[in-house]
């Protein structure tokens, strides 16, 4: 099969378009003909070697955690799926496997593809939308009438977070550049702040929840902008964040939490319901063929993408 893999850590230049053996089907897994994948920042962090203590030194390493495709075979222990099913899935980002014509997907991290999405649109969903969902629903226990600020609202995670927070009934402020205000309006964001002109942490307005979907602001910086008992959630697992999260978990007052998305098919099913009822839709920036993954990674590394970057495989 054709696949994008690395044989060493480094810049985007280490990405190679290779012919590799198809992965071996396991008893509790699906073999999927991949139609589309998407790029997440964790992909190029793995490629750079930033996470090599966790991702290891076994090469060649196929990258990618998001995919959508068709089931072509099922392991003996699979009960929910059959060949021919259209699915989307969230693979462990450290293990990867999505940037390829075929992938083996554990049944527990797969879900039927939303009927109203193409394969390319569905591939945009898994990691980013799961991150937003687990942050807002599971960590924040978000309810209606709460005030939420999403920092990085036009990015992959942020664009899903805006929509999920609105679906839960929150009043949402999105922080992004002015050029993306029209997108925020389309996603029903209540208010926008242009980060190039204003610093939301210095405003008098306060929020019940601040979700830093791009890991650009610290808990210390955001604390003055939180209501009493307010919560700050970030996607960046920095040492200060881990310390603050531990301290605020046992102390009263404003708190800090870290979200690291866990692949779960049941969460993709929840997202499927939000998507099929048109409460949530993926925002896709650019589409690249698999052979142009180097260019796609370079674009992702600019951190200026609006929504998700897609790789078409088939």
C-alpha positions in Angstrom: 0.0 0.0 0.0 1.0 3.6 -0.4 1.6 5.5 2.9 3.3 8.5 4.3 5.9 7.5 6.9 9.1 8.7 8.6 12.3 6.8 9.1 13.8 9.4 11.4 12.5 12.4 13.4 12.9 15.9 11.9 11.5 18.6 9.7 8.7 18.0 7.1 11.4 16.8 4.7 11.6 13.5 6.6 8.1 12.6 5.4 8.4 9.9 2.7 5.7 8.6 0.3 6.5 4.9 0.5 5.2 1.5 -0.6 4.6 -0.5 2.7 3.1 -3.8 3.6 -0.6 -3.6 4.5 -1.2 -3.7 8.3 -2.2 -7.1 9.9 -5.8 -7.4 11.0 -6.3 -8.1 14.7 -9.2 -10.0 16.4 -10.7 -6.9 17.9 -10.1 -4.5 15.0 -11.3 -3.5 11.5 -9.2 -3.3 8.4 -10.2 0.0 6.7 -9.6 1.2 3.2 -8.8 4.8 4.1 -10.5 7.5 1.9 -9.3 10.6 3.9 -7.3 11.5 6.9 -6.6 14.9 8.5 -3.6 16.6 10.1 -3.4 17.6 13.7 -0.5 19.5 15.4 0.3 16.4 17.4 1.2 14.7 14.1 4.0 17.1 13.4 5.1 17.1 17.0 5.5 13.4 16.7 7.4 13.9 13.4 9.7 16.5 15.0 10.6 14.1 17.8 9.1 16.3 20.5 7.2 13.3 21.8 9.8 10.6 21.1 9.9 9.4 24.7 6.3 8.3 24.2 6.3 7.5 20.4 9.5 5.5 20.5 12.2 4.8 17.9 10.6 2.1 15.9 10.6 3.0 12.1 9.2 3.3 9.6 6.4 5.1 11.5 3.1 6.0 9.7 1.7 9.1 11.1 -1.9 10.3 11.6 -4.8 9.7 14.0 -7.9 10.9 12.1 -9.4 8.8 9.3 -12.6 8.0 7.4 -13.0 5.1 5.1 -14.7 1.8 4.3 -14.4 -1.4 6.3 -13.0 -4.2 4.1 -12.5 -6.9 6.8 -13.3 -7.5 10.5 -11.5 -9.4 13.2 -13.1 -12.4 14.8 -14.1 -10.5 17.9 -15.7 -7.5 16.1 -19.5 -7.3 16.8 -20.6 -3.8 15.7 -19.3 -3.5 12.1 -19.2 -5.5 8.9 -17.4 -5.1 5.5 -18.8 -2.3 3.5 -19.6 -0.1 6.5 -18.5 3.6 6.2 -16.7 4.6 9.4 -14.6 7.3 10.9 -12.1 6.7 13.7 -9.7 8.3 16.1 -6.4 6.3 16.3 -3.8 6.8 19.1 -1.8 9.8 17.8 1.5 8.3 19.2 0.9 5.1 17.3 -0.5 6.7 14.1 -1.4 4.8 11.0 -3.9 7.0 9.3 -1.7 8.4 6.5 -2.0 5.3 4.4 -4.3 3.4 2.0 -5.2 0.9 4.6 -5.3 1.1 8.4 -6.2 -1.3 11.2 -8.6 0.3 13.6 -9.6 -1.0 17.0 -13.4 -1.4 17.1 -13.5 0.6 20.3 -12.3 3.8 18.6 -14.5 3.6 15.5 -18.0 4.8 14.7 -20.3 4.9 11.7 -19.6 7.9 9.6 -22.1 10.7 9.9 -24.5 10.3 6.9 -24.4 13.9 6.0 -20.6 14.2 5.7 -18.3 13.2 2.9 -15.3 11.1 3.8 -13.1 14.2 3.7 -15.4 16.1 6.0 -15.7 13.2 8.4 -11.9 12.8 8.6 -11.8 16.4 10.0 -13.8 15.4 13.1 -12.2 12.8 15.4 -9.3 14.2 17.4 -10.3 17.9 17.3 -14.0 17.4 18.0 -13.3 14.8 20.7 -10.9 17.2 22.4 -13.5 19.9 22.4 -16.3 17.5 23.6 -14.2 16.0 26.4 -13.1 19.5 27.6 -16.6 21.0 27.6 -18.8 18.1 28.6 -16.5 15.9 30.7 -14.1 18.4 32.4 -16.3 21.5 32.5 -19.6 19.8 32.9 -20.9 22.6 30.7 -24.6 23.5 31.2 -26.9 26.0 29.5 -26.6 29.7 30.4 -22.9 29.6 31.3 -20.5 32.1 29.7 -17.6 30.6 27.8 -14.6 32.0 26.0 -12.8 30.0 23.4 -9.3 31.1 22.6 -8.2 30.0 19.1 -11.9 29.8 18.1 -11.2 29.5 14.4 -8.8 26.5 14.6 -9.5 22.8 14.4 -10.4 22.3 18.1 -11.7 25.8 18.6 -14.2 25.7 15.7 -15.7 22.5 17.2 -15.6 23.9 20.7 -17.7 27.0 19.6 -20.4 24.8 18.1 -20.5 22.2 20.9 -20.7 25.0 23.6 -23.6 26.6 21.7 -25.3 23.2 21.4 -25.1 22.9 25.2 -26.7 26.3 25.5 -23.8 28.5 26.5 -23.1 32.1 25.6 -19.9 31.9 23.6 -17.1 34.5 23.0 -14.6 33.5 20.3 -11.0 34.8 20.2 -9.5 34.8 16.7 -8.3 37.2 14.1 -10.8 39.7 12.5 -10.6 37.9 9.2 -12.4 35.0 10.8 -15.2 36.9 12.3 -17.5 35.9 9.4 -16.9 32.3 10.1 -17.6 32.8 13.8 -20.9 34.4 12.9 -21.7 31.4 10.7 -21.0 29.1 13.7 -23.4 31.2 15.9 -20.7 32.6 18.1 -22.3 35.3 20.3 -19.3 37.7 20.4 -15.8 37.9 18.9 -12.5 39.4 20.1 -9.7 40.1 17.7 -6.6 38.9 19.4 -4.4 41.0 17.2 -6.0 44.2 18.6 -7.2 43.2 22.1 -6.0 41.1 25.0 -9.1 39.4 26.5 -7.3 38.7 29.8 -7.1 42.5 30.4 -10.9 43.1 29.8 -13.3 43.7 32.6 -15.7 41.0 31.3 -15.4 37.7 33.1 -16.4 34.1 32.1 -17.5 30.9 33.8 -15.1 28.9 31.5 -12.1 29.8 29.4 -11.0 27.1 27.0 -7.6 27.8 25.5 -7.9 25.5 22.5 -4.4 26.6 21.2 -2.5 26.6 24.5 -1.4 30.3 24.1 -2.5 31.7 27.5 -1.6 30.4 31.0 -3.9 29.9 33.9 -2.2 32.7 35.7 -2.9 35.1 32.8 -6.5 34.0 32.5 -7.4 33.9 36.1 -8.5 37.5 36.4 -10.9 37.0 33.5 -12.7 34.1 35.3 -15.8 34.4 37.5 -15.5 33.2 41.1 -15.3 29.5 40.9 -14.5 29.7 37.2 -12.6 27.1 35.2 -9.6 27.4 32.8 -9.0 24.4 30.5 -6.0 24.1 28.2 -4.7 21.7 25.6 -1.0 22.3 26.4 0.5 19.9 28.9 3.2 22.3 30.2 4.8 21.8 33.6 3.2 25.0 35.1 -0.2 23.7 33.9 0.3 20.3 35.5 1.3 22.0 38.8 -1.7 24.4 38.7 -4.1 21.6 37.8 -2.8 19.6 40.8 -3.0 22.5 43.2 -6.4 23.8 42.1 -7.9 20.3 42.3 -7.6 20.4 46.1 -7.9 24.1 46.7 -11.2 26.2 46.6 -11.7 28.9 44.0 -10.8 29.2 40.4 -9.4 26.0 38.8 -7.2 24.8 36.1 -7.6 21.6 34.0 -5.8 19.9 31.1 -7.5 18.1 28.3 -5.8 15.3 26.4 -8.3 13.6 24.2 -8.9 9.9 24.7 -10.0 7.9 21.6 -13.5 6.5 22.2 -16.0 5.3 19.7 -18.8 6.2 22.0 -17.7 9.9 21.9 -17.6 9.7 18.1 -21.2 8.4 18.2 -22.2 11.4 20.4 -20.6 13.7 17.9 -22.3 11.8 15.0 -25.6 12.7 16.6 -24.7 16.4 16.9 -23.5 16.4 13.3 -26.5 14.6 11.8 -28.9 17.0 13.6 -26.8 19.9 12.1 -25.7 21.3 15.5 -22.1 20.8 14.6 -20.3 20.8 11.3 -16.5 20.5 10.5 -14.7 23.5 9.1 -12.2 22.5 6.5 -9.4 24.8 5.3 -7.4 23.0 2.6 -7.4 19.6 1.0 -4.1 17.9 -0.1 -3.6 14.6 -1.8 -1.7 12.1 0.3 1.4 12.5 -1.9 1.6 16.2 -0.9 1.7 15.6 2.9 4.9 17.5 3.1 3.2 20.7 1.9 0.2 20.0 4.2 2.5 19.6 7.3 4.3 22.8 6.4 1.0 24.7 6.2 -0.2 23.2 9.5 3.0 24.3 11.2 2.2 28.0 10.3 -0.6 27.6 12.9 -2.8 29.8 10.6 -5.2 27.1 9.3 -8.9 27.9 9.7 -10.5 24.6 10.9 -8.9 21.4 9.6 -6.4 20.4 6.9 -7.5 17.2 5.0 -5.5 14.5 3.2 -7.4 12.6 0.5 -6.1 9.1 0.2 -8.3 7.3 -2.3 
